[in-house]
Amino acid sequence: MASVVSLLWLMFGGALGAICRYLTQELIVRGTRLPGWVSIFVANVLGSFLIGLAAASLQHKIAAADLQHLASLSHVLVTHPFEQGLAILVIGFCGAYTTFSSFSLDNYFLVQGKYVQLALNMLGSLVIAFLAVWAGWSLGQMLSA
């Protein structure tokens, strides 16, 4: 179980990530003539890069067996106090900046020999999430009519 201090740091990292995502989107939308979806694309790519960089750094500092999926980063918060800052960056900042980065990191871990799970996660998440948006949109339109 994470301590109250760890949870407060996670909240701080999450708040910073959310603010940075907003600023990234505003900068691109207001500062360029690019379509709006490009700002989300940039945030997703940048967040994925940052989470890969931070997680790789954690993996070299912690036994490889401890970092084989995203959920194991929570374990870092309790057992490796010197690595808390980096774990908070990965979980809090990157998670709030773009959940796509978490999705991408999980897929990276699945590439290492769990190909069926990788395919199910990638295709299932994209298709089912799209269908969920469609269903929510349809229901929202029906309820507002």
Secondary structure, DSSP 8 states (H G I E B T S, - for coil): ---HHHHHHHHHHHHHHHHHHHHHHHHHHHHS-S-THHHHHHHHHHHHHHHHHHHHHHHHHS-GGG-SSTTHHHHHHHH-GGGHHHHHIIIIIIHHH-HHHHHHHHHHHHHTT-HHHHHHHHHHHHHHHHHHHHHHHHHHHHHH-
